[in-house]
Amino acid sequence: MMNHNVRHSAAGVAWTLVFAYILAEIATAYAWKVPYSFRHDTISDLGVTACTPNMCSPLHLLMNSTFVALGLLTIIGAVLFRGYVPHGYRQWWIVSLAILIGMSTAATGFVPSNNGIVVHLLAVLPGFISRHIVLILLAIWLWNQRRLVAVWSATCALTGLVGGVLLMGSAVQIGISERLVLYPLPAFMAVTGAAVLSTTLTNAVSERYRRLVPIRAH
């Protein structure tokens, strides 16, 4: 069985790598043959595999591969982090929803919007909805055990829900409102993963140092 610290370190690495998603999105956007607008264009536009007069994404393979990688990292981190959530139905719900989100995100990369918008939306929709549910559940269920994580999760959930309202109401440009909906979960994973990884490594180094340095006799 995987050691507790090793498991959490691996989970921390998986979720910390989510930071690379933003880099991939920026790189893909700046490679566009026509100007890409983070305000007016959707994230899915970065993955289109065919060029039109209004959009052309030369690095679509990078973006779609990143969607798949993000989905896998979501699942891996959730499974390895499951010990942070109370056992029983709570853990089952969190892990199940995380797997659903991961599969939905990965499917987005396999079905670009220009290959069938209906199929693309069917791939996106489960993760689009479940991401807010899992953040809310984490905020509620971790409130007594891990208050800081719960507050961070609640903040991300609230941001995503506000983005959802703006997206449905068309109050702001679709590129901005869509990112307000979708970015909070990757942000939660990346920051949480980095924090856990940092803490785990710091504790491991401290423990190793205590073992190497002889205890002074009184």
Secondary structure, 3 states (H helix, E strand, C coil): CCCHHHHHHHHHHHHHCCHHHHHHHHHHHHCCCCCCCCCCCCCHHHHCCCCCCCCCCCCHHHHHHHHHHHHHHHHHHHHHCHHHCCCCHHHHHHHHHHHHHHHHHHHHHHCCHHHCHHHHHHHHHHHHHHHHHHHHHHHHHCCCCCHHHHHHHHHHHHHHHHHHHHHHHCCCCHHHHHHHHHCHHHHHHHHHHHHHHHHHHHHHHHHHHHHHCCCCCC
